[in-house]
Amino acid sequence: MKTATERLVKRLFEAYADKLVPRLPTVHKHNVTARARYSLEGGSTGNPDCGFLYLLVRAFDRKSVFEIGTYVGTSALCMGAATRLNGGHLVTCDPENYECLPEAQKDIIRYLHMDQEQALLTLKQEGAEIDFVFADWQPSLASVELINELGSRDLIFTAHDYVLPRDKGVVAYELMSEHYVRAKDCTWFLPDEQPIQVTPEIQIQQCTAAMIPNELLGQWV
Ligand SMILES: C[S@@+](CC[C@H](N)C(=O)[O-])C[C@H]1O[C@@H](n2cnc3c(N)ncnc32)[C@H](O)[C@@H]1O
């Protein structure tokens, strides 16, 4: 029997595969070449999770994406491509500047060379609203409180590395479940034990936890 996460992923993929599938090789190439150029050994977000983020941003028409942890920008590149199709933009922050974001995306991807709390405070001062968060670094409690202030009523929250017993995505899940003001009106979609095979060649969603407002779920569950 399919899990709720598998059902959601497969429905999203059926609806938006046409634009995502041709993009996946470019995303993988950026991941590999950007890290190789600077001899970076640390992990960048892999294609199954980038694909899942793309589908969420695209299907739920997200227009103001906020990312914690740019690193080489693989996930920013993928979510940026999705939000561009929605007429939106993305802000990503990292206290370390790896300078890997592609020039061609700089019209819609804004990089803030600062930590998560400074970045959220900057957006708050600008009067910004955010409708999608991807945390690829553990969010702090202060950040969750800022997300409570800046987040749209239908904010979607996602976190990478939901790996038991307590990788950073699990900590993000715990923090958001306890401190996010609208948590009780949302449903978590947690990763299955294996990535979801949507075609013989393509896997989507490996270790990203997604919290989606119930009011958005309608046709997708
Ligand atoms: C796993 S990497 C992110 C990978 C990225 N999503 C990608 O696709 O390349 C985590 C990043 O979080 C950054 N980081 C560390 N502390 C941070 C903080 N307080 N706020 C924002 N980013 C932080 C690290 O410098 C690192 O580059």
The ligand as an SDF file (V2000), in Angstrom:
LIG
                    3D

 27 29  0  0  0  0  0  0  0  0999 V2000
   24.1070   21.1520    3.6590 C   0  0  0  0  0  0  0  0  0  0  0  0
   24.6850   22.7220    3.2140 S   0  0  0  0  0  0  0  0  0  0  0  0
   23.4330   23.3440    2.1620 C   0  0  0  0  0  0  0  0  0  0  0  0
   23.4270   22.7010    0.7850 C   0  0  0  0  0  0  0  0  0  0  0  0
   22.6140   23.4670   -0.2330 C   0  0  0  0  0  0  0  0  0  0  0  0
   21.2040   23.3200   -0.0030 N   0  0  0  0  0  0  0  0  0  0  0  0
   22.9610   23.0290   -1.6420 C   0  0  0  0  0  0  0  0  0  0  0  0
   22.0830   22.5360   -2.3770 O   0  0  0  0  0  0  0  0  0  0  0  0
   24.1250   23.1930   -2.0390 O   0  0  0  0  0  0  0  0  0  0  0  0
   24.4660   23.6690    4.6720 C   0  0  0  0  0  0  0  0  0  0  0  0
   24.9450   25.1060    4.5870 C   0  0  0  0  0  0  0  0  0  0  0  0
   24.4220   25.8120    5.7140 O   0  0  0  0  0  0  0  0  0  0  0  0
   25.3430   26.8380    6.0270 C   0  0  0  0  0  0  0  0  0  0  0  0
   25.1030   27.3880    7.3600 N   0  0  0  0  0  0  0  0  0  0  0  0
   25.7540   27.1280    8.5300 C   0  0  0  0  0  0  0  0  0  0  0  0
   25.2400   27.8530    9.5360 N   0  0  0  0  0  0  0  0  0  0  0  0
   24.2510   28.6040    9.0100 C   0  0  0  0  0  0  0  0  0  0  0  0
   23.3550   29.5830    9.5500 C   0  0  0  0  0  0  0  0  0  0  0  0
   23.3660   29.8950   10.8560 N   0  0  0  0  0  0  0  0  0  0  0  0
   22.4750   30.1860    8.7220 N   0  0  0  0  0  0  0  0  0  0  0  0
   22.4390   29.8650    7.3910 C   0  0  0  0  0  0  0  0  0  0  0  0
   23.2590   28.9250    6.8300 N   0  0  0  0  0  0  0  0  0  0  0  0
   24.1470   28.3100    7.6280 C   0  0  0  0  0  0  0  0  0  0  0  0
   26.6990   26.1620    5.8840 C   0  0  0  0  0  0  0  0  0  0  0  0
   27.7160   27.1410    5.7080 O   0  0  0  0  0  0  0  0  0  0  0  0
   26.4630   25.2790    4.6490 C   0  0  0  0  0  0  0  0  0  0  0  0
   26.9390   25.9060    3.4780 O   0  0  0  0  0  0  0  0  0  0  0  0
  1  2  1  0
  2  3  1  0
  2 10  1  0
  3  4  1  0
  4  5  1  0
  5  6  1  0
  5  7  1  0
  7  8  2  0
  7  9  1  0
 10 11  1  0
 11 12  1  0
 11 26  1  0
 12 13  1  0
 13 14  1  0
 13 24  1  0
 14 15  1  0
 14 23  1  0
 15 16  2  0
 16 17  1  0
 17 18  1  0
 17 23  2  0
 18 19  1  0
 18 20  2  0
 20 21  1  0
 21 22  2  0
 22 23  1  0
 24 25  1  0
 24 26  1  0
 26 27  1  0
M  CHG  2   2   1   9  -1
M  END
$$$$
